[in-house]
Amino acid sequence: MPQSRKYLDLQIISIMICFFVVGSIEMVGIASNYIKVSLHINDAKANLLPSLVYIWFFVITIPAGLLMHKIGREKAVILSMAVMALSMVLPVFGSSYPLMVTSFIILGIGNVSLQTSLYPLLSGTISGKELAVNLTFGQFIKTLSSFSAPYIAMLGSVYLTYRTGLSWHLLFIVYLIITLFSMIMMSMAKFDKSPDKEDTPSFRECIKLLKKPVVLFAFIGVMCHVGIDISTNTVAPKLLMYRLGYVIDKASFGASLYFIARLTGCFFWTFFLKKVNNKVFFFISVIMILCALTGLFFADSSFAIFACIVIIGFGNANLFPVLLSQAIINVPGNKDVISVLMIMGQAGGALFPFSMGIAFDHVGMNGSLSILMIGVLYLLFYAFRTEKHAL
């Protein structure tokens, strides 16, 4: 039975607000910097926090999909946001390291579950050209959420510290309010309650498909792409503090600048891809990241550091769709399994920051950047390796 336009609009609006909630996961980069300063912990401990969020992409994706099929997409989305809300409540009551570890673990579980069920909910609500348009707009909303986090943390640090005893905690309070509002909107929208007809791929199916080199290389590529994304978001403020003596509130602009560049890159590359093939696009993007990261090893001025951060964000903006499409094109008939694998590949956001934190504590900033360089060099290898395939 066709649904009224009124309820369809409400459904789409509620889903778009959910995309903002999804984007809250990237606040962990700037939050870890504030927590490091606040608790006086080393870089390894601080960088462990983002890792505790992103490791769940590998662990929870398939179980979350099975739960979604059992209880329905809408209920799975609301339940996931309830879990995220719990994680955002905890820091309001304190900021001890064990409490923050607990909060970040719960945030990761909730966010992975939300992403696993939100995209199927959107595709089950609309289709065709409208689906592509709304997916693109959803990514825009998600990036706006990520972009907002450093400013929210800075505002909290500047205006709340002496009045309430809170500072960067404002991050969690603001995202908590938006998450609760999103849950209310989602419960008001009348979604289709019919069960899903498709089965969630099993862990065995995913591992079996990883035996195919083209899928394995794309999977590792996603890990590196996401690892570069989260690590740059995390390391940008540290570079400004470590080399130029910026205080954390001023240094947080580096993270915002990265998200501005990524947002701009999303728009620019969309038009550029219409003019060139994916192979050329991927190669140019990786070369941009490689040159900018190399520059960060030597950058000792705010202009140089900002320029390199912008170029990395711009180049890293749209690599995920190319990696995903490469795997799907070369292994047809396994779209669902490959999609799950690529979501699991976001666990690269756990591997890179923690490794960089250890390197920073033992070698320094350039040692930390060297870990990031490993991911970039792999993407360069991937670009050359796929030359004989049609990207």
SERO-4910 file (N, C-alpha, C, O; in steps of 0.05 Angstrom, whole numbers):
BEGIN
 pado doro    nc1    nc2    nc3   cac1   cac2   cac3    cc1    cc2    cc3    oc1    oc2    oc3
  Met    A     17    -24      0      0      0      0     18     25      0     34     28     18
  Pro    A     14     43    -20     31     67    -22     28     85      3      5     88     13
  Gln    A     49     95     12     48    112     36     45    141     27     53    149      5
  Ser    A     34    158     45     29    186     39     56    201     37     75    192     49
  Arg    A     56    223     22     80    239     20     89    250     47    112    254     52
  Lys    A     69    255     64     74    267     91     92    248    107    112    256    119
  Tyr    A     85    222    107    101    203    122    128    197    109    148    192    122
  Leu    A    128    198     82    153    193     68    173    215     74    197    210     79
  Asp    A    164    240     74    181    263     81    192    260    110    215    265    115
  Leu    A    174    252    128    182    248    156    203    226    159    222    229    174
  Gln    A    200    205    143    219    183    144    246    192    134    267    187    147
  Ile    A    247    207    112    272    216    101    286    236    120    310    234    124
  Ile    A    270    254    132    281    273    151    293    259    175    315    265    184
  Ser    A    279    239    185    289    224    208    314    209    202    332    207    218
  Ile    A    316    198    177    340    184    169    364    203    166    386    196    174
  Met    A    359    227    155    380    247    152    391    256    179    415    260    182
  Ile    A    373    258    199    383    265    226    400    242    237    420    247    251
  Cys    A    393    218    230    409    194    238    437    195    226    456    187    239
  Phe    A    439    206    202    466    209    190    483    228    206    507    224    208
  Phe    A    471    248    218    486    266    235    496    251    259    518    256    269
  Val    A    479    234    270    487    217    293    509    198    285    528    194    301
  Val    A    508    187    261    530    170    251    556    185    251    577    174    259
  Gly    A    555    210    242    580    226    240    592    233    267    615    241    268
  Ser    A    577    229    289    588    235    315    611    216    322    626    222    341
  Ile    A    614    194    308    635    175    314    663    188    311    682    181    324
  Glu    A    664    208    293    690    220    287    698    241    307    719    254    304
  Met    A    680    246    326    688    265    348    710    252    365    723    266    380
  Val    A    714    225    363    733    212    380    762    222    375    779    220    392
  Gly    A    767    232    350    794    242    344    800    266    360    821    267    374
  Ile    A    783    287    359    789    311    374    785    306    404    799    318    420
  Ala    A    766    289    411    761    284    439    785    271    452    792    277    475
  Ser    A    799    253    438    822    240    449    845    260    455    860    256    474
  Asn    A    846    281    439    867    302    444    860    318    469    878    323    485
  Tyr    A    835    325    473    827    339    497    831    321    522    839    330    543
  Ile    A    824    295    519    827    277    542    856    273    549    863    271    573
  Lys    A    873    272    529    902    270    535    912    293    552    927    290    571
  Val    A    904    318    544    912    342    559    899    342    586    912    349    606
  Ser    A    874    335    588    859    336    613    869    316    633    871    322    657
  Leu    A    875    291    624    882    270    643    913    266    644    922    250    661
  His    A    928    281    628    957    279    628    967    250    623    983    239    638
  Ile    A    956    239    601    964    211    594    982    212    569    983    233    556
  Asn    A    996    190    564   1014    190    541    998    186    515    974    181    515
  Asp    A   1012    188    492    999    187    466    987    159    461    965    157    448
  Ala    A   1000    138    470    989    111    465    962    107    478    944     97    466
  Lys    A    960    117    503    934    114    517    913    131    504    890    123    502
  Ala    A    921    155    495    901    173    483    892    162    456    868    162    450
  Asn    A    910    151    440    903    140    414    889    113    416    877    104    396
  Leu    A    890    101    439    876     76    443    846     81    442    830     63    434
  Leu    A    837    105    450    809    111    451    795    109    424    775     96    422
  Pro    A    805    123    402    793    119    376    794     90    367    776     80    353
  Ser    A    816     76    374    818     48    366    796     31    379    786     12    366
  Leu    A    789     37    403    768     22    417    741     26    404    723     10    408
  Val    A    738     48    390    713     53    375    712     38    349    693     24    343
  Tyr    A    734     39    334    734     28    306    739     -2    305    733    -14    284
  Ile    A    749    -14    326    754    -43    325    728    -58    322    728    -81    312
  Trp    A    706    -46    330    680    -59    330    669    -62    301    650    -77    297
  Phe    A    680    -47    282    672    -51    254    678    -80    245    663    -91    229
  Phe    A    699    -91    256    706   -118    248    690   -139    264    684   -161    254
  Val    A    683   -132    289    671   -152    307    641   -152    305    628   -173    306
  Ile    A    629   -128    303    600   -125    307    584   -125    281    559   -130    282
  Thr    A    596   -120    258    581   -116    233    562   -139    227    538   -134    222
  Ile    A    572   -163    227    555   -186    220    534   -192    241    511   -196    235
  Pro    A    541   -193    267    520   -197    288    499   -175    287    476   -180    292
  Ala    A    507   -150    282    488   -128    280    469   -132    257    445   -126    259
  Gly    A    479   -143    235    462   -149    212    442   -171    218    418   -169    210
  Leu    A    451   -191    233    432   -212    240    411   -202    259    387   -210    257
  Leu    A    418   -185    278    398   -173    296    378   -156    281    354   -157    287
  Met    A    388   -141    261    370   -124    245    349   -141    231    326   -134    230
  His    A    357   -164    220    338   -181    206    318   -194    225    296   -201    217
  Lys    A    326   -197    250    309   -209    269    288   -190    280    264   -197    283
  Ile    A    296   -165    286    278   -146    299    267   -124    280    249   -109    287
  Gly    A    279   -122    256    270   -102    237    289    -78    236    303    -73    256
  Arg    A    290    -65    213    309    -43    209    304    -20    228    322     -9    240
  Glu    A    279    -11    230    272     12    246    279      8    276    291     25    288
  Lys    A    272    -15    287    278    -21    315    308    -23    319    318    -15    340
  Ala    A    322    -34    299    351    -37    301    364     -9    302    383     -5    317
  Val    A    354      9    286    365     37    286    361     50    313    379     62    324
  Ile    A    336     48    323    330     61    349    346     48    372    356     63    389
  Leu    A    348     22    371    364      8    392    393     16    391    406     20    411
  Ser    A    404     19    367    432     27    363    437     55    374    457     60    388
  Met    A    418     73    369    421    100    379    418    101    410    430    118    423
  Ala    A    402     83    421    399     82    450    426     74    462    434     84    483
  Val    A    440     55    449    466     47    459    486     70    457    502     75    476
  Met    A    485     85    435    502    108    432    496    129    453    514    142    464
  Ala    A    470    133    459    462    153    479    474    146    506    483    164    521
  Leu    A    475    120    513    487    111    538    516    119    539    526    128    560
  Ser    A    530    115    517    559    122    516    563    152    520    584    160    531
  Met    A    545    168    511    548    197    513    540    208    540    548    230    548
  Val    A    525    193    555    517    201    582    541    197    602    545    214    619
  Leu    A    556    176    598    578    169    617    597    192    623    603    197    646
  Pro    A    608    206    602    628    226    607    618    250    623    633    265    635
  Val    A    591    254    623    580    276    638    584    272    668    585    292    683
  Phe    A    587    247    677    590    241    705    619    238    714    624    232    737
  Gly    A    637    243    696    665    241    703    683    239    678    673    236    656
  Ser    A    709    239    682    727    237    659    751    220    666    773    224    654
  Ser    A    748    201    683    770    183    689    776    165    665    758    161    648
  Tyr    A    800    156    662    808    141    639    791    115    636    782    109    613
  Pro    A    787     99    657    770     75    654    742     82    645    730     67    629
  Leu    A    731    104    654    704    112    646    704    120    617    685    113    602
  Met    A    724    133    607    726    141    579    730    117    561    719    116    539
  Val    A    745     98    571    748     73    556    721     59    552    714     50    530
  Thr    A    706     57    574    680     45    573    661     60    554    647     48    538
  Ser    A    662     86    556    645    103    538    651     99    509    633     96    492
  Phe    A    677     98    502    685     95    474    679     68    463    671     65    440
  Ile    A    681     47    480    674     20    471    644     19    464    636      8    444
  Ile    A    627     29    482    598     29    478    591     46    453    574     38    438
  Leu    A    605     69    450    600     86    426    606     71    401    590     72    382
  Gly    A    628     56    400    635     41    376    614     19    370    606     16    347
  Ile    A    605      4    390    585    -17    386    559     -5    375    548    -15    356
  Gly    A    551     17    387    526     30    378    528     41    350    509     38    334
  Asn    A    550     54    343    553     67    317    555     46    295    543     50    274
  Val    A    570     25    299    572      4    279    545     -8    274    537    -13    251
  Ser    A    530    -14    295    503    -25    293    485     -6    278    468    -14    262
  Leu    A    488     20    283    471     40    270    477     41    240    458     41    224
  Gln    A    502     41    233    509     42    204    500     17    190    491     18    166
  Thr    A    502     -6    203    494    -31    191    464    -32    184    456    -44    165
  Ser    A    447    -18    200    419    -19    196    408      6    182    386      5    170
  Leu    A    422     28    183    412     53    172    411     53    141    392     61    129
  Tyr    A    433     43    129    434     43    100    412     24     88    399     32     68
  Pro    A    408      0     99    385    -16     89    358     -3     94    340     -6     78
  Leu    A    355     12    116    330     26    121    325     47    100    302     50     90
  Leu    A    345     62     92    342     82     71    336     69     44    318     78     30
  Ser    A    350     48     37    346     35     11    319     21     10    308     17    -11
  Gly    A    308     14     34    282      1     35    259     22     35    236     14     31
  Thr    A    266     47     38    246     69     39    242     82     12    220     88      4
  Ile    A    265     87     -2    264     99    -28    282     83    -47    298     67    -37
  Ser    A    280     88    -73    296     73    -92    303     91   -116    294    114   -117
  Gly    A    318     79   -134    324     93   -159    341    117   -155    359    118   -138
  Lys    A    336    138   -171    352    163   -170    350    176   -143    370    188   -134
  Glu    A    326    176   -131    323    188   -105    341    176    -84    350    189    -65
  Leu    A    346    150    -86    363    136    -67    392    147    -69    404    153    -49
  Ala    A    402    149    -93    429    160    -98    432    188    -87    452    195    -75
  Val    A    411    205    -93    412    232    -84    412    234    -53    428    249    -41
  Asn    A    395    218    -40    394    219    -11    418    206      2    426    215     24
  Leu    A    430    186    -10    455    175      0    477    196      0    492    198     19
  Thr    A    479    210    -22    499    232    -24    494    253     -3    513    263      9
  Phe    A    469    261      0    462    282     19    467    272     48    476    287     65
  Gly    A    462    246     52    467    234     78    497    235     85    504    240    108
  Gln    A    514    230     65    543    232     70    551    261     76    570    266     92
  Phe    A    537    280     63    542    308     68    535    315     97    550    329    111
  Ile    A    512    305    107    503    310    134    523    297    154    530    309    174
  Lys    A    532    273    147    551    259    164    577    275    167    588    277    189
  Thr    A    587    286    145    611    302    145    608    328    161    626    337    174
  Leu    A    584    340    158    578    364    174    580    358    204    589    375    220
  Ser    A    570    335    212    572    327    240    601    324    249    608    334    270
  Ser    A    617    312    232    646    309    238    659    336    240    676    341    257
  Phe    A    652    354    221    664    380    220    657    397    245    673    413    254
  Ser    A    633    392    256    624    408    279    639    401    305    641    417    323
  Ala    A    648    376    307    659    366    333    682    384    344    680    390    368
  Pro    A    702    391    329    723    408    341    713    434    351    723    444    372
  Tyr    A    694    446    337    684    472    346    667    469    372    669    486    390
  Ile    A    652    448    374    636    443    398    655    439    422    650    450    444
  Ala    A    676    423    418    695    418    439    709    444    448    713    449    471
  Met    A    716    461    428    730    486    434    711    505    449    720    518    468
  Leu    A    686    506    441    667    523    455    663    514    484    662    531    502
  Gly    A    661    488    488    659    478    515    683    484    532    680    491    555
  Ser    A    706    481    520    731    486    535    733    516    543    743    522    565
  Val    A    725    534    525    728    562    529    707    573    548    713    589    566
  Tyr    A    682    565    545    660    578    559    649    562    583    636    574    600
  Leu    A    654    536    584    642    521    606    661    514    629    652    508    651
  Thr    A    687    514    623    706    504    643    703    518    670    702    505    691
  Tyr    A    702    544    670    702    558    695    674    562    706    671    571    729
  Arg    A    654    556    691    626    560    700    614    534    711    599    535    730
  Thr    A    620    512    699    607    487    706    627    465    714    618    445    725
  Gly    A    652    469    708    672    448    713    674    429    690    691    411    689
  Leu    A    656    432    670    657    416    645    673    431    624    677    455    626
  Ser    A    682    417    604    696    430    582    690    416    556    669    421    544
  Trp    A    708    398    547    703    383    523    679    364    526    670    353    506
  His    A    669    361    551    646    344    555    621    354    540    603    339    534
  Leu    A    622    380    532    600    391    516    596    375    490    573    373    480
  Leu    A    618    364    480    616    346    456    595    325    460    577    321    444
  Phe    A    598    311    482    580    288    488    552    298    494    532    284    487
  Ile    A    549    321    507    523    331    514    507    339    489    484    332    486
  Val    A    520    353    471    507    362    446    499    338    429    476    336    419
  Tyr    A    517    319    425    510    295    409    490    277    423    474    264    410
  Leu    A    489    277    450    469    263    464    441    274    459    422    259    453
  Ile    A    439    301    460    413    314    454    403    308    426    380    302    422
  Ile    A    422    309    407    414    304    379    407    275    375    388    268    360
  Thr    A    421    257    389    414    228    387    387    222    398    371    207    386
  Leu    A    380    234    421    354    230    433    332    241    415    311    229    412
  Phe    A    337    265    404    318    277    385    314    259    361    291    255    351
  Ser    A    336    247    351    334    230    328    318    205    334    303    195    317
  Met    A    320    194    358    305    171    366    275    178    367    258    161    358
  Ile    A    268    202    376    240    210    377    229    213    348    207    203    343
  Met    A    245    225    331    236    228    303    232    201    289    213    197    274
  Met    A    251    183    295    250    156    282    225    141    292    213    127    276
  Ser    A    218    144    317    194    130    328    168    142    317    148    128    317
  Met    A    169    167    308    145    180    298    140    172    268    117    173    259
  Ala    A    161    166    254    158    159    226    147    131    223    154    113    238
  Lys    A    130    127    204    117    101    200    132     86    178    125     89    154
  Phe    A    151     70    186    166     54    167    153     27    162    136     18    177
  Asp    A    161     15    139    151    -12    133    161    -32    153    185    -34    157
  Lys    A    143    -46    166    151    -65    187    155    -93    177    161   -111    193
  Ser    A    153    -97    151    156   -124    140    185   -134    143    203   -118    141
  Pro    A    189   -160    148    216   -170    153    233   -169    127    222   -169    105
  Asp    A    259   -168    131    277   -168    108    277   -195     94    276   -216    107
  Lys    A    279   -194     68    279   -219     53    307   -229     48    312   -253     43
  Glu    A    327   -211     49    354   -218     44    367   -228     70    361   -218     92
  Asp    A    385   -247     67    400   -257     90    426   -242     94    439   -234     74
  Thr    A    434   -238    118    460   -225    124    482   -246    119    480   -268    128
  Pro    A    503   -238    104    525   -257     99    537   -266    125    540   -251    144
  Ser    A    545   -291    125    558   -303    149    587   -295    150    599   -287    130
  Phe    A    599   -299    173    628   -293    176    644   -312    158    665   -304    147
  Arg    A    635   -337    156    649   -356    139    649   -347    110    669   -350     96
  Glu    A    626   -337    100    624   -328     73    643   -305     68    656   -303     47
  Cys    A    646   -287     87    664   -264     84    693   -273     83    708   -263     66
  Ile    A    701   -291    101    728   -300    101    734   -316     75    756   -314     64
  Lys    A    715   -331     65    719   -346     41    724   -327     17    741   -333      0
  Leu    A    710   -305     16    713   -286     -6    739   -271     -4    750   -262    -24
  Leu    A    750   -268     21    776   -255     24    799   -270     12    821   -260      9
  Lys    A    794   -296      5    815   -312     -7    820   -303    -36    841   -309    -48
  Lys    A    801   -288    -47    805   -277    -74    822   -252    -72    815   -233    -58
  Pro    A    845   -251    -86    864   -229    -83    851   -201    -88    857   -182    -73
  Val    A    834   -199   -108    822   -173   -114    805   -162    -91    804   -138    -86
  Val    A    792   -180    -77    775   -172    -54    793   -166    -30    789   -146    -16
  Leu    A    813   -183    -25    832   -179     -3    846   -152     -5    848   -138     14
  Phe    A    856   -146    -29    871   -121    -33    853    -97    -29    861    -77    -18
  Ala    A    828    -99    -39    809    -77    -35    802    -74     -5    799    -51      5
  Phe    A    799    -96      9    793    -96     38    815    -82     53    810    -65     70
  Ile    A    840    -89     47    863    -76     60    864    -46     52    871    -29     69
  Gly    A    856    -40     27    855    -13     18    836      4     34    842     27     41
  Val    A    812     -8     41    793      6     57    804     11     85    801     32     97
  Met    A    818     -9     96    830     -6    123    850     17    123    850     33    142
  Cys    A    866     19    101    885     41    100    872     68     96    879     88    108
  His    A    851     69     79    837     93     73    824    104     99    827    128    105
  Val    A    810     87    114    797     96    139    818    102    160    815    121    175
  Gly    A    839     86    161    861     91    180    874    119    175    879    133    195
  Ile    A    878    126    150    889    153    143    869    174    152    877    195    162
  Asp    A    844    170    147    823    189    154    822    195    184    824    218    192
  Ile    A    820    174    200    818    178    229    844    188    240    844    205    258
  Ser    A    867    178    230    893    186    241    899    215    235    910    229    251
  Thr    A    892    224    211    897    252    204    880    271    221    889    291    231
  Asn    A    855    263    225    837    278    243    849    279    271    846    300    285
  Thr    A    862    258    280    873    257    307    900    271    309    905    285    328
  Val    A    917    268    288    944    278    290    946    308    283    966    321    291
  Ala    A    927    319    268    928    347    260    932    366    284    950    383    283
  Pro    A    915    364    305    919    382    328    946    377    342    958    396    352
  Lys    A    954    352    343    979    345    356   1003    358    342   1022    367    355
  Leu    A   1002    359    316   1024    371    301   1026    401    308   1049    411    312
  Leu    A   1004    414    310   1004    443    316   1013    448    345   1027    468    351
  Met    A   1006    430    363   1015    433    391   1045    425    394   1060    439    408
  Tyr    A   1053    404    380   1080    393    384   1101    411    370   1122    416    382
  Arg    A   1095    421    346   1115    437    332   1112    467    335   1132    481    333
  Leu    A   1088    477    340   1084    506    341   1075    516    368   1072    540    372
  Gly    A   1071    497    387   1064    506    414   1036    515    417   1030    530    436
  Tyr    A   1018    508    399    990    516    401    977    503    426    984    480    433
  Val    A    958    517    438    942    505    459    921    488    446    915    492    422
  Ile    A    909    469    460    890    450    448    866    464    435    858    455    413
  Asp    A    856    485    447    832    499    435    839    510    407    823    508    389
  Lys    A    862    522    405    871    534    379    879    511    359    874    514    336
  Ala    A    891    490    370    900    469    352    877    453    341    880    440    320
  Ser    A    854    453    354    831    437    344    822    446    317    808    432    303
  Phe    A    830    471    309    822    481    282    834    463    261    823    461    239
  Gly    A    857    450    267    869    432    247    851    410    239    850    402    216
  Ala    A    836    398    259    817    377    253    794    387    237    785    374    218
  Ser    A    784    411    243    762    423    228    770    428    199    754    424    181
  Leu    A    794    437    196    804    443    169    805    418    152    800    418    128
  Tyr    A    813    396    165    813    370    151    785    363    140    782    354    118
  Phe    A    765    366    157    738    359    149    727    378    128    712    370    111
  Ile    A    735    404    129    727    423    108    739    413     81    725    414     61
  Ala    A    764    405     82    777    396     57    764    370     47    760    367     23
  Arg    A    757    353     65    744    328     57    716    333     45    708    321     25
  Leu    A    702    352     57    675    359     47    677    371     19    661    365      1
  Thr    A    697    389     16    701    402    -10    709    381    -31    700    382    -54
  Gly    A    726    362    -23    735    341    -41    712    324    -50    712    315    -74
  Cys    A    692    319    -33    669    302    -41    654    315    -64    646    301    -83
  Phe    A    651    341    -63    637    355    -85    654    357   -110    644    351   -132
  Phe    A    679    364   -107    697    367   -130    701    341   -145    698    340   -170
  Trp    A    708    320   -131    713    294   -144    689    283   -157    691    268   -177
  Thr    A    665    289   -147    640    280   -160    639    289   -189    631    274   -207
  Phe    A    646    314   -194    646    325   -221    670    316   -237    668    311   -261
  Phe    A    693    313   -223    718    305   -237    715    276   -247    726    270   -268
  Leu    A    701    259   -232    698    231   -240    683    228   -266    685    208   -279
  Lys    A    667    249   -273    652    247   -298    670    252   -322    663    245   -345
  Lys    A    694    263   -318    713    269   -339    735    248   -343    745    245   -365
  Val    A    742    234   -321    763    215   -323    754    188   -311    734    187   -297
  Asn    A    769    167   -317    761    141   -306    771    138   -277    787    154   -268
  Asn    A    761    118   -264    768    114   -236    797    109   -231    808    117   -210
  Lys    A    811     96   -250    839     91   -247    855    116   -244    871    119   -226
  Val    A    850    136   -262    864    161   -261    858    176   -235    875    188   -222
  Phe    A    832    176   -228    823    190   -204    837    179   -179    847    194   -163
  Phe    A    838    152   -177    849    140   -154    879    146   -152    889    152   -130
  Phe    A    893    145   -175    922    149   -175    928    178   -167    946    183   -151
  Ile    A    913    198   -178    917    226   -172    912    231   -142    928    245   -129
  Ser    A    891    219   -131    884    223   -103    907    212    -85    914    226    -66
  Val    A    917    189    -91    938    177    -74    964    193    -76    978    197    -56
  Ile    A    971    203   -100    995    219   -103    992    245    -87   1012    254    -75
  Met    A    968    257    -87    964    281    -70    969    275    -41    982    291    -27
  Ile    A    958    253    -31    961    246     -3    991    240      3   1001    249     24
  Leu    A   1005    226    -15   1033    220    -11   1050    245     -9   1067    247      8
  Cys    A   1046    264    -28   1061    288    -27   1056    305     -2   1074    315     10
  Ala    A   1030    307      6   1023    323     29   1034    310     55   1044    324     72
  Leu    A   1032    284     57   1043    270     81   1073    273     83   1084    277    104
  Thr    A   1086    271     60   1115    275     59   1122    303     69   1141    308     84
  Gly    A   1105    323     61   1109    350     70   1106    353    100   1120    370    112
  Leu    A   1089    338    112   1085    340    141   1110    332    157   1113    341    180
  Phe    A   1127    315    145   1151    308    159   1170    332    164   1185    333    183
  Phe    A   1167    352    146   1185    375    147   1171    401    153   1185    421    159
  Ala    A   1145    402    153   1130    427    157   1135    438    185   1132    424    205
  Asp    A   1143    463    186   1148    476    212   1135    503    215   1142    519    232
  Ser    A   1115    508    198   1099    533    200   1070    526    198   1062    505    188
  Ser    A   1053    544    208   1024    538    208   1014    536    180    997    519    174
  Phe    A   1024    553    161   1015    552    134   1021    525    121   1004    513    108
  Ala    A   1046    515    125   1054    490    113   1038    466    124   1030    449    109
  Ile    A   1034    466    150   1019    445    163    990    445    153    978    424    147
  Phe    A    978    469    153    950    472    144    947    463    115    928    449    108
  Ala    A    966    471     98    965    463     69    966    433     66    951    422     50
  Cys    A    984    420     81    986    391     78    961    377     88    952    357     76
  Ile    A    950    386    110    925    375    121    902    377    101    887    358     97
  Val    A    900    401     88    879    405     68    882    386     44    863    374     35
  Ile    A    907    383     35    912    365     12    905    336     18    894    322      2
  Ile    A    913    327     43    906    300     51    876    296     52    866    276     42
  Gly    A    862    315     64    833    313     66    820    313     38    801    297     33
  Phe    A    830    330     21    819    332     -7    824    306    -22    806    296    -36
  Gly    A    848    295    -19    855    271    -34    842    246    -24    836    227    -39
  Asn    A    836    245      3    825    221     15    795    221     16    783    203     28
  Ala    A    782    241      3    753    245      6    737    222     -5    717    213      7
  Asn    A    744    212    -29    726    194    -43    739    167    -52    731    156    -72
  Leu    A    758    158    -36    771    133    -44    754    108    -39    755     88    -53
  Phe    A    737    110    -18    721     86    -11    703     76    -34    702     52    -38
  Pro    A    688     93    -48    671     83    -70    687     69    -92    677     49   -103
  Val    A    711     78    -97    727     65   -118    736     37   -108    735     18   -124
  Leu    A    745     35    -84    753      9    -73    730    -10    -72    733    -34    -79
  Leu    A    707     -1    -64    683    -18    -63    675    -27    -91    670    -51    -96
  Ser    A    674     -9   -110    666    -16   -137    686    -34   -151    678    -52   -166
  Gln    A    712    -31   -145    732    -48   -157    727    -77   -149    729    -95   -165
  Ala    A    721    -82   -123    716   -109   -114    691   -120   -126    690   -144   -134
  Ile    A    670   -104   -127    644   -114   -137    646   -120   -167    635   -140   -176
  Ile    A    660   -103   -183    662   -107   -211    677   -133   -218    670   -148   -236
  Asn    A    699   -138   -203    715   -161   -209    705   -187   -197    714   -209   -205
  Val    A    686   -185   -178    675   -209   -166    644   -206   -167    632   -202   -146
  Pro    A    632   -207   -190    603   -203   -192    587   -225   -178    597   -248   -175
  Gly    A    563   -218   -169    546   -237   -156    551   -239   -126    538   -256   -113
  Asn    A    568   -223   -115    574   -224    -86    572   -196    -74    587   -189    -55
  Lys    A    553   -180    -84    551   -152    -75    547   -150    -45    559   -133    -32
  Asp    A    529   -166    -34    522   -164     -5    546   -171     12    552   -157     32
  Val    A    560   -193      5    583   -201     21    605   -180     20    618   -174     40
  Ile    A    610   -170     -4    631   -150     -8    625   -124      8    642   -112     20
  Ser    A    599   -116      7    591    -92     22    596    -96     52    606    -77     65
  Val    A    590   -119     62    595   -124     91    625   -124     96    633   -113    117
  Leu    A    641   -135     78    670   -136     82    681   -107     82    699   -101     98
  Met    A    671    -90     65    681    -63     64    674    -47     89    689    -30     97
  Ile    A    651    -53    100    643    -40    126    662    -50    148    671    -35    164
  Met    A    668    -77    147    686    -88    167    714    -76    164    729    -73    184
  Gly    A    721    -68    139    747    -57    134    752    -30    148    775    -21    150
  Gln    A    730    -18    157    733      8    172    747      4    199    754     23    212
  Ala    A    752    -22    206    767    -27    230    796    -17    227    810    -16    247
  Gly    A    804     -8    203    830      5    200    832     29    217    854     38    224
  Gly    A    809     41    224    809     64    242    817     57    270    823     75    286
  Ala    A    819     31    276    829     22    302    859     16    301    873     22    321
  Leu    A    868      6    279    896     -3    277    916     20    276    936     21    290
  Phe    A    910     40    259    929     61    254    933     81    278    956     85    285
  Pro    A    912     92    290    916    111    311    932    100    335    950    113    346
  Phe    A    926     75    343    940     63    366    969     58    359    987     64    376
  Ser    A    975     49    335   1003     44    327   1018     71    326   1041     72    333
  Met    A   1004     92    316   1017    118    315   1023    129    343   1043    142    347
  Gly    A   1004    123    362   1009    132    389   1033    120    402   1049    133    415
  Ile    A   1037     94    397   1060     80    408   1086     91    395   1106     96    409
  Ala    A   1085     95    368   1108    106    354   1115    134    364   1138    141    367
  Phe    A   1095    150    370   1099    177    380   1114    177    407   1132    192    411
  Asp    A   1105    160    424   1116    158    451   1145    149    451   1161    156    468
  His    A   1153    133    431   1180    121    430   1198    135    411   1223    136    415
  Val    A   1188    146    389   1205    158    369   1200    188    365   1218    203    358
  Gly    A   1175    196    369   1168    224    364   1148    227    342   1137    208    331
  Met    A   1143    252    334   1122    258    314   1128    245    287   1109    234    275
  Asn    A   1152    246    277   1158    234    251   1155    204    252   1149    191    232
  Gly    A   1160    192    275   1156    163    277   1126    157    275   1119    137    263
  Ser    A   1109    174    286   1081    171    284   1071    173    255   1055    158    246
  Leu    A   1082    194    241   1075    198    213   1084    175    196   1072    170    175
  Ser    A   1106    162    204   1116    139    188   1095    116    187   1093    103    166
  Ile    A   1081    112    208   1060     92    208   1038     99    188   1028     82    174
  Leu    A   1031    125    187   1012    134    168   1022    131    139   1006    125    121
  Met    A   1048    134    135   1060    131    109   1057    102     98   1055     98     74
  Ile    A   1057     83    116   1054     55    108   1027     51     94   1026     38     73
  Gly    A   1006     63    105    980     61     92    979     75     65    966     64     47
  Val    A    992     98     62    992    112     37   1008     96     16    999     94     -7
  Leu    A   1030     85     24   1046     69      5   1031     44     -4   1033     36    -27
  Tyr    A   1015     33     14    999     10      5    978     19    -16    974      5    -36
  Leu    A    965     42    -12    946     51    -32    959     57    -58    947     53    -79
  Leu    A    984     66    -58    999     70    -82   1005     44    -96   1002     41   -120
  Phe    A   1012     24    -80   1016     -3    -91    990    -14   -103    990    -26   -125
  Tyr    A    968     -9    -90    941    -18   -100    935     -5   -127    925    -17   -145
  Ala    A    942     21   -129    936     36   -154    952     24   -177    941     21   -199
  Phe    A    977     17   -173    994      5   -194    985    -24   -200    985    -32   -223
  Arg    A    977    -38   -179    970    -66   -183    944    -69   -199    942    -87   -215
  Thr    A    926    -50   -196    901    -52   -211    902    -40   -239    882    -38   -252
  Glu    A    926    -34   -248    929    -22   -274    919    -41   -296    909    -33   -317
  Lys    A    922    -67   -292    914    -86   -312    884    -92   -310    873   -106   -327
  His    A    871    -82   -289    842    -86   -286    828    -59   -292    840    -38   -291
  Ala    A    803    -60   -298    787    -36   -303    776    -26   -277    758    -39   -265
  Leu    A    786     -4   -268    776      8   -243    749     21   -248    738     32   -229
***
